[in-house]
Amino acid sequence: MKFILTFLMCSIIDGKTTCLPPFQSEVEYVDAYDCMLDGYNQSYNKIIELGREDVNEYKVYIKFGCHENQPNKTAVSSIEIR
């Protein structure tokens, strides 16, 4: 099974958390291990790119997850329950 990496970058300003829309990597990973390692590496690189000043001022944080790519399955959030 292939894995997909999804990021969520958020900040806390005046006590309010605001997040950008989720970003999904175009890379498919062969296993969860490779996906997680790349998630940590990409998150680290993005924090470095943003810089100490902006990260501290806006309290930026990045969350990510690795999920099995299931192209033939319908996402639960898109199923209408009556």
Secondary structure as GFF3:
##gff-version 3
##sequence-region A 1 82
A	DSSP	beta_strand	3	13	.	.	.	ID=ss1
A	DSSP	beta_strand	16	19	.	.	.	ID=ss2
A	DSSP	beta_strand	23	29	.	.	.	ID=ss3
A	DSSP	alpha_helix	32	50	.	.	.	ID=ss4
A	DSSP	alpha_helix	52	58	.	.	.	ID=ss5
A	DSSP	beta_strand	61	68	.	.	.	ID=ss6
A	DSSP	three_ten_helix	76	78	.	.	.	ID=ss7
###
